[in-house]
C-alpha cells in the first residue's frame, strides 16, 4: 500500500512554481510598414531610376545600330579674297570675301533639315563679317554647297595691325570662318527629331593676298558635333 504521505491531495489547491506571464507585445503590420519608411522608398526610387536608364540605353543602342549615324563632312571648296585692306589712319578694315562651302551628308538613313546657318568671319580674334545663309533640306548621301559672302568695312582693334602687316608680307592671310547651325534630324519617313545645335563648324582658310600669284587650296573644316 502506498504511503499516505506520498499521496497527492487532489481535493486541495496546488501551488507549484510560478508560471511566467505570456508576452503579449507584438508589432502590427502598420508599424512594420512605418519602420520600412524611407529605406523602402529610396530602394523603390533607385530601382525606378535604374530601369529608366537601362531602357533609354537600350533604345539608344538599338537606334544607333539601326541607323549608324555618321558625322557631317564640311569643306571650303573655293575662296576669293578681292579686298583686304587696313587703313593706318582710321584702323578700318575693308574686306570682300566670297566662299563655296560644301556640306556632305554621308548617312544612308538619316536626313537633315538645316533650319538656320549663320556664317561669321574672324581675323586675329576679331569678328569682322557676318552672313545669314538660306535654310535647306538635305537628303541621304547628298552634298549641298552654300555660299557665304562678306563685304564691308569695320573698325578693327589696334592689335590686328601687327598681324595684318606680318601676314601681308608673307603673302597669305589666315581667316577663320565659323558656321553656327540649327537643324532637325529626319529618320525613317515621317519621324523628325530636333532641334539640334552643333557647337561649332570651324574653317580656317589660308587666303592669298589680293593681287598676288598665290592660289587657294581646298580646306577641310572641323565639325564639333552636338
Residue pairs with C-beta under 8 A, 6 or more apart in sequence:
63 187
66 109
67 107
67 109
67 110
67 187
68 107
68 108
68 109
69 107
69 110
70 106
70 107
71 106
71 223
71 225
72 103
72 104
72 105
72 106
72 112
72 223
72 225
73 103
73 104
73 106
73 220
73 223
74 101
74 102
74 103
74 104
74 179
74 201
74 203
74 220
74 221
74 223
75 101
75 102
75 104
75 218
75 219
75 220
75 221
76 99
76 100
76 101
76 177
76 203
76 205
76 218
76 219
76 221
77 100
77 101
77 102
77 145
77 218
78 99
78 100
78 216
78 218
79 97
79 98
79 99
79 100
79 205
79 207
79 216
79 219
80 97
80 98
80 99
80 216
81 95
81 96
81 97
81 173
81 175
81 207
81 208
81 209
81 210
82 96
82 97
82 98
82 210
83 94
83 95
83 96
83 210
84 93
84 94
84 95
84 96
84 97
84 173
84 207
84 209
84 210
85 93
85 94
85 95
86 92
86 93
86 94
86 156
86 160
86 161
86 164
87 93
87 94
88 161
90 155
91 155
91 156
91 157
91 158
91 160
91 161
92 153
92 154
92 155
92 156
93 123
93 128
93 153
93 154
93 155
93 156
93 160
93 164
94 152
94 153
95 121
95 128
95 129
95 150
95 151
95 152
95 153
96 150
96 151
97 121
97 129
97 149
97 150
97 151
97 175
97 207
98 147
98 148
98 149
98 150
99 147
99 148
99 149
99 177
99 205
100 145
100 146
100 147
101 145
101 146
101 147
101 148
101 177
101 179
101 203
101 221
102 143
102 144
102 145
103 114
103 138
103 143
103 144
103 145
103 146
104 142
104 143
105 111
105 112
105 138
105 139
105 140
105 141
105 142
105 143
105 144
106 141
107 140
107 141
108 140
108 141
109 140
109 187
109 188
110 140
110 185
110 186
110 187
111 137
111 138
111 139
111 140
111 185
111 186
111 187
112 137
112 138
112 183
112 184
112 185
112 186
113 135
113 137
113 138
113 183
113 184
113 185
113 186
113 192
113 194
114 135
114 136
114 137
114 138
114 144
114 181
114 183
115 135
115 182
115 183
115 184
115 194
115 195
116 132
116 135
116 180
116 181
116 182
116 183
117 132
117 133
117 134
117 135
117 146
117 179
117 180
117 181
118 130
118 131
118 132
118 133
118 179
118 180
118 181
119 129
119 130
119 131
119 132
119 133
119 146
119 148
119 150
119 177
119 178
119 179
119 180
120 127
120 129
120 130
120 177
120 178
120 180
121 127
121 128
121 129
121 130
121 148
121 150
121 175
121 176
121 177
122 128
122 175
122 176
122 177
122 178
123 156
123 160
123 163
123 164
123 173
123 174
123 175
123 176
124 159
124 160
124 163
124 164
125 159
126 156
126 157
126 159
126 160
128 150
128 152
128 154
128 156
129 150
129 151
129 152
130 150
131 148
131 149
131 150
133 146
133 147
133 148
134 146
136 144
138 144
148 177
148 179
164 173
167 173
167 174
167 209
168 209
171 208
171 209
171 212
171 214
172 206
172 207
172 208
172 209
172 214
173 206
173 207
173 209
174 204
174 205
174 206
174 207
175 204
175 205
175 207
176 202
176 203
176 204
176 205
177 202
177 203
177 204
177 205
178 200
178 201
178 202
178 203
179 200
179 201
179 202
179 203
179 221
180 197
180 200
180 201
181 197
181 198
181 201
182 195
182 196
182 197
183 194
183 195
183 196
183 197
183 198
184 192
184 193
184 194
184 195
184 196
185 192
185 193
185 194
185 196
186 192
186 193
187 193
196 226
197 226
198 223
198 224
198 225
198 226
199 224
199 225
199 226
200 222
200 224
201 221
201 222
201 223
201 224
202 221
202 222
202 224
203 219
203 221
203 222
204 219
205 216
205 219
206 216
206 217
206 219
207 216
208 214
208 215
208 216
